[in-house]
Amino acid sequence: MSEFWLCFNCCIAEQPQPKRRRRIDRSMIGEPTNFVHTSHMGAGDMFGDRMNSVIDHSVTWLTNNITQITLSSLKYL
């Protein structure tokens, strides 16, 4: 037996190249227009005063209970 290959080029459409977005560089970016600075959000702003009160409470608790914590940890030595 022999093999028979037939190619139908008319039925196979050439795949179009995907359109690539142009790479943006600094020269393409202009100055902001109608910019209004309304607030600032930084890493320390996420919790604000709530985080300070939590830290203050924790430090106060540790200061008041350091003797009991130290004595209880010595029991296990």
C-alpha positions as CSV (number, residue, x, y, z in Angstrom):
1,M,0.0,0.0,0.0
2,S,1.2,3.5,-0.7
3,E,0.3,6.7,1.0
4,F,-1.5,9.5,-0.8
5,W,-1.2,13.1,0.5
6,L,-3.3,15.9,-0.9
7,C,-3.0,19.4,0.3
8,F,-5.9,21.9,-0.1
9,N,-4.4,25.3,0.4
10,C,-7.6,26.9,-0.6
11,C,-9.3,25.7,2.5
12,I,-6.7,26.8,5.0
13,A,-6.7,30.5,5.8
14,E,-3.5,32.0,6.9
15,Q,-3.8,33.0,10.6
16,P,-3.5,36.7,11.1
17,Q,-0.8,38.0,13.4
18,P,-2.1,39.0,16.8
19,K,-2.1,42.8,17.1
20,R,0.5,43.9,19.7
21,R,0.0,46.9,21.8
22,R,2.6,49.6,21.4
23,R,5.0,49.7,24.3
24,I,4.5,52.9,26.3
25,D,7.6,54.9,27.4
26,R,8.0,58.0,29.5
27,S,8.0,60.3,26.6
28,M,4.4,59.3,25.7
29,I,3.0,60.2,29.1
30,G,2.0,63.8,29.7
31,E,1.5,65.9,32.8
32,P,-1.7,65.4,34.7
33,T,-4.6,67.6,33.8
34,N,-7.2,68.8,36.4
35,F,-5.3,67.0,39.2
36,V,-6.7,67.7,42.7
37,H,-4.9,66.2,45.7
38,T,-7.6,65.0,48.0
39,S,-5.8,62.8,50.5
40,H,-2.8,60.7,51.1
41,M,-2.8,56.9,51.7
42,G,0.5,55.5,53.1
43,A,1.4,52.3,54.9
44,G,0.9,53.9,58.3
45,D,-2.5,55.4,57.3
46,M,-4.2,52.0,57.0
47,F,-5.0,51.7,60.7
48,G,-4.4,55.3,61.8
49,D,-5.1,56.0,65.5
50,R,-6.6,52.5,66.0
51,M,-3.3,50.8,65.6
52,N,-1.6,53.2,68.0
53,S,-4.3,52.5,70.6
54,V,-3.8,48.7,70.1
55,I,0.0,49.1,70.5
56,D,-0.5,51.3,73.6
57,H,-2.9,48.8,75.2
58,S,-0.5,45.9,74.5
59,V,2.5,47.7,76.0
60,T,0.4,48.6,79.0
61,W,-0.8,45.1,79.5
62,L,2.8,43.7,79.1
63,T,4.1,46.2,81.6
64,N,1.5,45.3,84.2
65,N,1.8,41.5,83.7
66,I,5.5,41.1,83.1
67,T,6.1,39.6,86.6
68,Q,3.4,36.9,86.2
69,I,4.6,36.1,82.7
70,T,8.2,35.7,83.8
71,L,7.3,33.6,86.9
72,S,5.1,31.3,84.9
73,S,7.7,30.7,82.2
74,L,10.3,29.9,85.0
75,K,8.0,27.0,86.1
76,Y,8.7,25.1,82.9
77,L,12.5,25.3,83.1
